[in-house]
Amino acid sequence: MSTNLTAVLDHIDADFDHSLERLFKLLRIKSISADPAFAGDCKAAADYLAGDIASLGVKAEVRPTGGHPAIVAKPNGKADGARPHVLFYGHYDVQPVDPVELWHSPPFEPVVTDHADGRKIIVARGAQDDKGQLMTFVEACRAWVAVTGSLPVDVTFLIEGEEEVGSKHLVSFLENNRNDLKADFALVCDTSMWDPNTPAITTALRGLVYDEVRITAANRDLHSGLFGGAAQNPIRVLTRILGGLHDDNGRVTIPGFYDGVKDLPPDILAQWKALDFTPESFLKPIGLSLPAGEKDRLLIEQVFSRPTCDINGIFGGYTAEGSKTVIASHATAKISFRLVGGQDPDKIRAAFRDFVKARVPKDCRADFIDHSGAPAVSLDWNMKPLAAAKRALTEEWGREAQLIGSGGSIPVVGDFKRVLGLDSVLVGFGLDDDNIHSPNEKYDLKSFQKGIRSWARILAALAESPKA
Amino acid sequence: MSTNLTAVLDHIDADFDHSLERLFKLLRIKSISADPAFAGDCKAAADYLAGDIASLGVKAEVRPTGGHPAIVAKPNGKADGARPHVLFYGHYDVQPVDPVELWHSPPFEPVVTDHADGRKIIVARGAQDDKGQLMTFVEACRAWVAVTGSLPVDVTFLIEGEEEVGSKHLVSFLENNRNDLKADFALVCDTSMWDPNTPAITTALRGLVYDEVRITAANRDLHSGLFGGAAQNPIRVLTRILGGLHDDNGRVTIPGFYDGVKDLPPDILAQWKALDFTPESFLKPIGLSLPAGEKDRLLIEQVFSRPTCDINGIFGGYTAEGSKTVIASHATAKISFRLVGGQDPDKIRAAFRDFVKARVPKDCRADFIDHSGAPAVSLDWNMKPLAAAKRALTEEWGREAQLIGSGGSIPVVGDFKRVLGLDSVLVGFGLDDDNIHSPNEKYDLKSFQKGIRSWARILAALAESPKA
């Protein structure tokens, strides 16, 4: 290990309280991208982060998109091409906080507290996803600059503010800012470890199609006593359609849904089988015990390599306390599909809509809202920066870093490849119990500190490895 | 027609503006029984009405129940038994007003306005159900007292405040106040006309079972990317169960649901077939065209004489603007069943719950809330006061009054028979397009005015007819 890296790692540990303070400043900003009421907070988060990143020897700018702004920060002076140039990606926007009454502390007042099992954790909306994660990289860069006066590789930053709402404006932003985003490859910090002690690099990501359907029946709410039985009930129509999306074996019933989906290569399947991925380890912590997916698939396949369909929200009629004998005029549901390689998002969306329309009674109407879509991504397991990152992670954690799949979608990875021609290395320090998208989101203090140290090592390893 | 009645009818027309003012005072009170936040308003409505009724020569009291209070008003002095004694029933509570943004004017600021087709209408929550309806009777009594100094029959009033939440405390109230509620028969004003020009007396009422089910899966909300496919989704579970409540022919699939349900006698069926009750007349005004009930039944049977199942509300997961890739921890639905003669409410509720429990995955849970239940009621078409009421209505409207069924439930009718031994005569002036339980509830000005005149005639007819 180089003298420089040793000094950088020592600096990270010595300065850790300040790293935490800086993270807390970012966590206090209510940058909820889904809700227009928080647009000002999203802008404030972008401004704050751009100011912070500017101290790393890069030229940071907040740039408009069709929605919430993005931050682009380029190396000062010209990157001379002699050393590796990485594009780092993260997102400053966070999920909504509802139901807020389930939070043990206010979601935008970060605290360090004790987890039930004794782990120290940071609790706040965005503590992990993605403010905590992106700050591991920023703090690693800060330590390199503090100790050596500069970064060991050229770094361009791209921090967006619409990841949690499907990165709607990112592709056009990449196209319009192509020249400023040139790099050799991308680093993305928005994924998880294998377990609390085992680091991981994610090399397969499921895609996503997110759609909303609204069934309209009568032209107004009706009294269920006067009209019940004779008038179509849009909740009945909706539940009948959604209730038919899976068969008794947990397979999605939409015609053509599995077109192009391939079985795992036998060697990967064998590797996954060897992992401790059981209902006991994966479902018990969340209070469940039975895999809900396709009955003829391993649990790990259900999560990493098989496409799924979930209803993320449903609403209709009277839902307050007590009872109301009403037949609603309309009912809505939000439905998302996790896609794997071979599935075309546009075809899946069309097939879903056809499935719904074919089942709507003739005197009712189905309307749809397209919330987002992205194909699945499979990364090259043999790309060179991946080996450097794997070595650095293994050294920091004292355990072999795993190459894994992820059930979640990070559409930017596909966009980077398509628009910028860049491969991505996905390293993150999240854990399955981080409650991202839920009340009481947390990030292990250990994830934050060793995450910073991991990136410091990865930057050193990339600087030493031949250009990809 | 007696001189007295002529004078009373003239007085009603001359005093109609004041009748409207008094109704408006009652409509301005936000007596929503379903929402505990409005308990004070319910009390205020009871106090106001008791004060108003006291001016009719009766002794009116607001009496506590286990929930919102009820008004009991008895004849001053002893009813001597020489003339008919009626128990009049109405309710001062109203339905919630959501979605309030769909109201064209604030729900508790009554206005008289023009309907699209030119009819004058009173618009407010409760304009019809049941404040407008009950005030037709109160105003008829007021006119008799104003013109003749007294009522033509003995009248006891019972006005309750929990009809819209299932009249939960009414049975025990009837039991505890049995002595003060003695009468020869009951008059109930909470039903509809056959059409805007044809009066009706309702002689068959469907019963009601109202239940709420909550499906719980994981112990917290989950990220659908990380857990989708492997973890049970309570919305998927709920929609699958509810989507299976009806078969392709519109029949309810709960085992035993139709036990005891009888076909109509051929003569009644023939009479109903002769009525103009078609998709064109009944469904088109609400924007629909196809009967949604059992395919082998007439539309009028689906509404009047067949049991039904409706989902009145459903909620789960993320339902705000935009998208959130969440798997909810739980999902809920409110389900109601309209019952007909022969169906036992307790058995139906148990059968529904068994149906749900048999379909819940082993690692999920189903919890239930009992919102209310009441059996169906069939009244004696040959009871004597019914003939008097039919004659009076026919005279007022110039069209033969129809004896009809009603899809809605008025549990009090069964309770009156069981607890007090009283038959009921159900007369009301509602119309199908009154939007009761919906935004922009209205009552035709004609319904209000001719409703008052109808009751004035009915009171006279009852006074002249031999005691039942």
HADDOCK unambig.tbl for C-alpha pairs under 7 A between the chains (distance, minus, plus):
assign (segid A and resid 34 and name CA) (segid B and resid 321 and name CA) 6.95 0.50 0.50
assign (segid A and resid 34 and name CA) (segid B and resid 322 and name CA) 5.64 0.50 0.50
assign (segid A and resid 34 and name CA) (segid B and resid 323 and name CA) 6.97 0.50 0.50
assign (segid A and resid 35 and name CA) (segid B and resid 321 and name CA) 6.81 0.50 0.50
assign (segid A and resid 165 and name CA) (segid B and resid 322 and name CA) 6.94 0.50 0.50
assign (segid A and resid 165 and name CA) (segid B and resid 323 and name CA) 6.13 0.50 0.50
assign (segid A and resid 217 and name CA) (segid B and resid 288 and name CA) 7.00 0.50 0.50
assign (segid A and resid 218 and name CA) (segid B and resid 286 and name CA) 5.34 0.50 0.50
assign (segid A and resid 218 and name CA) (segid B and resid 287 and name CA) 5.21 0.50 0.50
assign (segid A and resid 218 and name CA) (segid B and resid 288 and name CA) 5.83 0.50 0.50
assign (segid A and resid 219 and name CA) (segid B and resid 286 and name CA) 5.40 0.50 0.50
assign (segid A and resid 219 and name CA) (segid B and resid 287 and name CA) 5.29 0.50 0.50
assign (segid A and resid 220 and name CA) (segid B and resid 286 and name CA) 6.84 0.50 0.50
assign (segid A and resid 221 and name CA) (segid B and resid 438 and name CA) 5.30 0.50 0.50
assign (segid A and resid 222 and name CA) (segid B and resid 435 and name CA) 6.91 0.50 0.50
assign (segid A and resid 222 and name CA) (segid B and resid 437 and name CA) 6.94 0.50 0.50
assign (segid A and resid 222 and name CA) (segid B and resid 438 and name CA) 6.45 0.50 0.50
assign (segid A and resid 223 and name CA) (segid B and resid 436 and name CA) 6.57 0.50 0.50
assign (segid A and resid 223 and name CA) (segid B and resid 437 and name CA) 5.94 0.50 0.50
assign (segid A and resid 225 and name CA) (segid B and resid 407 and name CA) 4.74 0.50 0.50
assign (segid A and resid 225 and name CA) (segid B and resid 408 and name CA) 3.62 0.50 0.50
assign (segid A and resid 225 and name CA) (segid B and resid 409 and name CA) 6.57 0.50 0.50
assign (segid A and resid 226 and name CA) (segid B and resid 303 and name CA) 6.83 0.50 0.50
assign (segid A and resid 226 and name CA) (segid B and resid 406 and name CA) 6.94 0.50 0.50
assign (segid A and resid 226 and name CA) (segid B and resid 407 and name CA) 4.80 0.50 0.50
assign (segid A and resid 226 and name CA) (segid B and resid 408 and name CA) 5.36 0.50 0.50
assign (segid A and resid 227 and name CA) (segid B and resid 303 and name CA) 6.44 0.50 0.50
assign (segid A and resid 228 and name CA) (segid B and resid 303 and name CA) 6.60 0.50 0.50
assign (segid A and resid 228 and name CA) (segid B and resid 308 and name CA) 6.55 0.50 0.50
assign (segid A and resid 228 and name CA) (segid B and resid 310 and name CA) 6.66 0.50 0.50
assign (segid A and resid 229 and name CA) (segid B and resid 292 and name CA) 6.08 0.50 0.50
assign (segid A and resid 229 and name CA) (segid B and resid 293 and name CA) 4.68 0.50 0.50
assign (segid A and resid 229 and name CA) (segid B and resid 302 and name CA) 5.44 0.50 0.50
assign (segid A and resid 229 and name CA) (segid B and resid 303 and name CA) 5.96 0.50 0.50
assign (segid A and resid 229 and name CA) (segid B and resid 308 and name CA) 5.33 0.50 0.50
assign (segid A and resid 230 and name CA) (segid B and resid 291 and name CA) 4.86 0.50 0.50
assign (segid A and resid 230 and name CA) (segid B and resid 292 and name CA) 4.84 0.50 0.50
assign (segid A and resid 230 and name CA) (segid B and resid 293 and name CA) 5.19 0.50 0.50
assign (segid A and resid 230 and name CA) (segid B and resid 299 and name CA) 6.41 0.50 0.50
assign (segid A and resid 230 and name CA) (segid B and resid 302 and name CA) 5.75 0.50 0.50
assign (segid A and resid 230 and name CA) (segid B and resid 303 and name CA) 6.01 0.50 0.50
assign (segid A and resid 231 and name CA) (segid B and resid 291 and name CA) 6.10 0.50 0.50
assign (segid A and resid 231 and name CA) (segid B and resid 292 and name CA) 5.41 0.50 0.50
assign (segid A and resid 232 and name CA) (segid B and resid 292 and name CA) 5.22 0.50 0.50
assign (segid A and resid 235 and name CA) (segid B and resid 311 and name CA) 6.30 0.50 0.50
assign (segid A and resid 236 and name CA) (segid B and resid 243 and name CA) 6.53 0.50 0.50
assign (segid A and resid 236 and name CA) (segid B and resid 311 and name CA) 6.35 0.50 0.50
assign (segid A and resid 239 and name CA) (segid B and resid 239 and name CA) 4.47 0.50 0.50
assign (segid A and resid 239 and name CA) (segid B and resid 240 and name CA) 6.80 0.50 0.50
assign (segid A and resid 239 and name CA) (segid B and resid 242 and name CA) 6.08 0.50 0.50
assign (segid A and resid 239 and name CA) (segid B and resid 243 and name CA) 4.64 0.50 0.50
assign (segid A and resid 240 and name CA) (segid B and resid 239 and name CA) 6.80 0.50 0.50
assign (segid A and resid 240 and name CA) (segid B and resid 243 and name CA) 3.61 0.50 0.50
assign (segid A and resid 240 and name CA) (segid B and resid 244 and name CA) 6.67 0.50 0.50
assign (segid A and resid 242 and name CA) (segid B and resid 239 and name CA) 6.07 0.50 0.50
assign (segid A and resid 243 and name CA) (segid B and resid 236 and name CA) 6.52 0.50 0.50
assign (segid A and resid 243 and name CA) (segid B and resid 239 and name CA) 4.65 0.50 0.50
assign (segid A and resid 243 and name CA) (segid B and resid 240 and name CA) 3.60 0.50 0.50
assign (segid A and resid 243 and name CA) (segid B and resid 243 and name CA) 5.29 0.50 0.50
assign (segid A and resid 244 and name CA) (segid B and resid 240 and name CA) 6.66 0.50 0.50
assign (segid A and resid 286 and name CA) (segid B and resid 218 and name CA) 5.36 0.50 0.50
assign (segid A and resid 286 and name CA) (segid B and resid 219 and name CA) 5.44 0.50 0.50
assign (segid A and resid 286 and name CA) (segid B and resid 220 and name CA) 6.85 0.50 0.50
assign (segid A and resid 287 and name CA) (segid B and resid 218 and name CA) 5.22 0.50 0.50
assign (segid A and resid 287 and name CA) (segid B and resid 219 and name CA) 5.32 0.50 0.50
assign (segid A and resid 288 and name CA) (segid B and resid 218 and name CA) 5.83 0.50 0.50
assign (segid A and resid 288 and name CA) (segid B and resid 363 and name CA) 5.51 0.50 0.50
assign (segid A and resid 289 and name CA) (segid B and resid 363 and name CA) 5.93 0.50 0.50
assign (segid A and resid 290 and name CA) (segid B and resid 363 and name CA) 6.51 0.50 0.50
assign (segid A and resid 291 and name CA) (segid B and resid 230 and name CA) 4.86 0.50 0.50
assign (segid A and resid 291 and name CA) (segid B and resid 231 and name CA) 6.10 0.50 0.50
assign (segid A and resid 292 and name CA) (segid B and resid 229 and name CA) 6.08 0.50 0.50
assign (segid A and resid 292 and name CA) (segid B and resid 230 and name CA) 4.85 0.50 0.50
assign (segid A and resid 292 and name CA) (segid B and resid 231 and name CA) 5.42 0.50 0.50
assign (segid A and resid 292 and name CA) (segid B and resid 232 and name CA) 5.23 0.50 0.50
assign (segid A and resid 293 and name CA) (segid B and resid 229 and name CA) 4.66 0.50 0.50
assign (segid A and resid 293 and name CA) (segid B and resid 230 and name CA) 5.17 0.50 0.50
assign (segid A and resid 299 and name CA) (segid B and resid 230 and name CA) 6.42 0.50 0.50
assign (segid A and resid 302 and name CA) (segid B and resid 229 and name CA) 5.45 0.50 0.50
assign (segid A and resid 302 and name CA) (segid B and resid 230 and name CA) 5.76 0.50 0.50
assign (segid A and resid 303 and name CA) (segid B and resid 226 and name CA) 6.81 0.50 0.50
assign (segid A and resid 303 and name CA) (segid B and resid 227 and name CA) 6.44 0.50 0.50
assign (segid A and resid 303 and name CA) (segid B and resid 228 and name CA) 6.60 0.50 0.50
assign (segid A and resid 303 and name CA) (segid B and resid 229 and name CA) 5.98 0.50 0.50
assign (segid A and resid 303 and name CA) (segid B and resid 230 and name CA) 6.03 0.50 0.50
assign (segid A and resid 308 and name CA) (segid B and resid 228 and name CA) 6.57 0.50 0.50
assign (segid A and resid 308 and name CA) (segid B and resid 229 and name CA) 5.35 0.50 0.50
assign (segid A and resid 310 and name CA) (segid B and resid 228 and name CA) 6.67 0.50 0.50
assign (segid A and resid 311 and name CA) (segid B and resid 235 and name CA) 6.30 0.50 0.50
assign (segid A and resid 311 and name CA) (segid B and resid 236 and name CA) 6.34 0.50 0.50
assign (segid A and resid 312 and name CA) (segid B and resid 317 and name CA) 5.59 0.50 0.50
assign (segid A and resid 312 and name CA) (segid B and resid 318 and name CA) 6.14 0.50 0.50
assign (segid A and resid 312 and name CA) (segid B and resid 325 and name CA) 6.28 0.50 0.50
assign (segid A and resid 312 and name CA) (segid B and resid 326 and name CA) 5.45 0.50 0.50
assign (segid A and resid 312 and name CA) (segid B and resid 327 and name CA) 5.63 0.50 0.50
assign (segid A and resid 312 and name CA) (segid B and resid 328 and name CA) 6.98 0.50 0.50
assign (segid A and resid 313 and name CA) (segid B and resid 316 and name CA) 5.39 0.50 0.50
assign (segid A and resid 313 and name CA) (segid B and resid 317 and name CA) 4.13 0.50 0.50
assign (segid A and resid 313 and name CA) (segid B and resid 318 and name CA) 4.54 0.50 0.50
assign (segid A and resid 313 and name CA) (segid B and resid 319 and name CA) 5.39 0.50 0.50
assign (segid A and resid 314 and name CA) (segid B and resid 314 and name CA) 6.87 0.50 0.50
assign (segid A and resid 314 and name CA) (segid B and resid 315 and name CA) 5.42 0.50 0.50
assign (segid A and resid 314 and name CA) (segid B and resid 316 and name CA) 5.28 0.50 0.50
assign (segid A and resid 314 and name CA) (segid B and resid 317 and name CA) 6.53 0.50 0.50
assign (segid A and resid 314 and name CA) (segid B and resid 319 and name CA) 6.32 0.50 0.50
assign (segid A and resid 315 and name CA) (segid B and resid 314 and name CA) 5.41 0.50 0.50
assign (segid A and resid 315 and name CA) (segid B and resid 315 and name CA) 4.65 0.50 0.50
assign (segid A and resid 315 and name CA) (segid B and resid 316 and name CA) 6.73 0.50 0.50
assign (segid A and resid 315 and name CA) (segid B and resid 319 and name CA) 6.48 0.50 0.50
assign (segid A and resid 316 and name CA) (segid B and resid 313 and name CA) 5.38 0.50 0.50
assign (segid A and resid 316 and name CA) (segid B and resid 314 and name CA) 5.28 0.50 0.50
assign (segid A and resid 316 and name CA) (segid B and resid 315 and name CA) 6.72 0.50 0.50
assign (segid A and resid 317 and name CA) (segid B and resid 312 and name CA) 5.56 0.50 0.50
assign (segid A and resid 317 and name CA) (segid B and resid 313 and name CA) 4.10 0.50 0.50
assign (segid A and resid 317 and name CA) (segid B and resid 314 and name CA) 6.51 0.50 0.50
assign (segid A and resid 318 and name CA) (segid B and resid 312 and name CA) 6.13 0.50 0.50
assign (segid A and resid 318 and name CA) (segid B and resid 313 and name CA) 4.54 0.50 0.50
assign (segid A and resid 319 and name CA) (segid B and resid 313 and name CA) 5.38 0.50 0.50
assign (segid A and resid 319 and name CA) (segid B and resid 314 and name CA) 6.33 0.50 0.50
assign (segid A and resid 319 and name CA) (segid B and resid 315 and name CA) 6.48 0.50 0.50
assign (segid A and resid 321 and name CA) (segid B and resid 35 and name CA) 6.89 0.50 0.50
assign (segid A and resid 322 and name CA) (segid B and resid 34 and name CA) 5.72 0.50 0.50
assign (segid A and resid 322 and name CA) (segid B and resid 371 and name CA) 6.85 0.50 0.50
assign (segid A and resid 323 and name CA) (segid B and resid 165 and name CA) 6.20 0.50 0.50
assign (segid A and resid 323 and name CA) (segid B and resid 371 and name CA) 6.44 0.50 0.50
assign (segid A and resid 325 and name CA) (segid B and resid 312 and name CA) 6.28 0.50 0.50
assign (segid A and resid 326 and name CA) (segid B and resid 312 and name CA) 5.43 0.50 0.50
assign (segid A and resid 326 and name CA) (segid B and resid 437 and name CA) 6.55 0.50 0.50
assign (segid A and resid 327 and name CA) (segid B and resid 312 and name CA) 5.61 0.50 0.50
assign (segid A and resid 328 and name CA) (segid B and resid 312 and name CA) 6.97 0.50 0.50
assign (segid A and resid 363 and name CA) (segid B and resid 288 and name CA) 5.49 0.50 0.50
assign (segid A and resid 363 and name CA) (segid B and resid 289 and name CA) 5.90 0.50 0.50
assign (segid A and resid 363 and name CA) (segid B and resid 290 and name CA) 6.48 0.50 0.50
assign (segid A and resid 371 and name CA) (segid B and resid 322 and name CA) 6.82 0.50 0.50
assign (segid A and resid 371 and name CA) (segid B and resid 323 and name CA) 6.43 0.50 0.50
assign (segid A and resid 406 and name CA) (segid B and resid 226 and name CA) 6.98 0.50 0.50
assign (segid A and resid 407 and name CA) (segid B and resid 225 and name CA) 4.74 0.50 0.50
assign (segid A and resid 407 and name CA) (segid B and resid 226 and name CA) 4.83 0.50 0.50
assign (segid A and resid 408 and name CA) (segid B and resid 225 and name CA) 3.62 0.50 0.50
assign (segid A and resid 408 and name CA) (segid B and resid 226 and name CA) 5.41 0.50 0.50
assign (segid A and resid 409 and name CA) (segid B and resid 225 and name CA) 6.58 0.50 0.50
assign (segid A and resid 435 and name CA) (segid B and resid 222 and name CA) 6.93 0.50 0.50
assign (segid A and resid 436 and name CA) (segid B and resid 223 and name CA) 6.56 0.50 0.50
assign (segid A and resid 437 and name CA) (segid B and resid 222 and name CA) 6.97 0.50 0.50
assign (segid A and resid 437 and name CA) (segid B and resid 223 and name CA) 5.94 0.50 0.50
assign (segid A and resid 437 and name CA) (segid B and resid 326 and name CA) 6.54 0.50 0.50
assign (segid A and resid 438 and name CA) (segid B and resid 221 and name CA) 5.32 0.50 0.50
assign (segid A and resid 438 and name CA) (segid B and resid 222 and name CA) 6.42 0.50 0.50
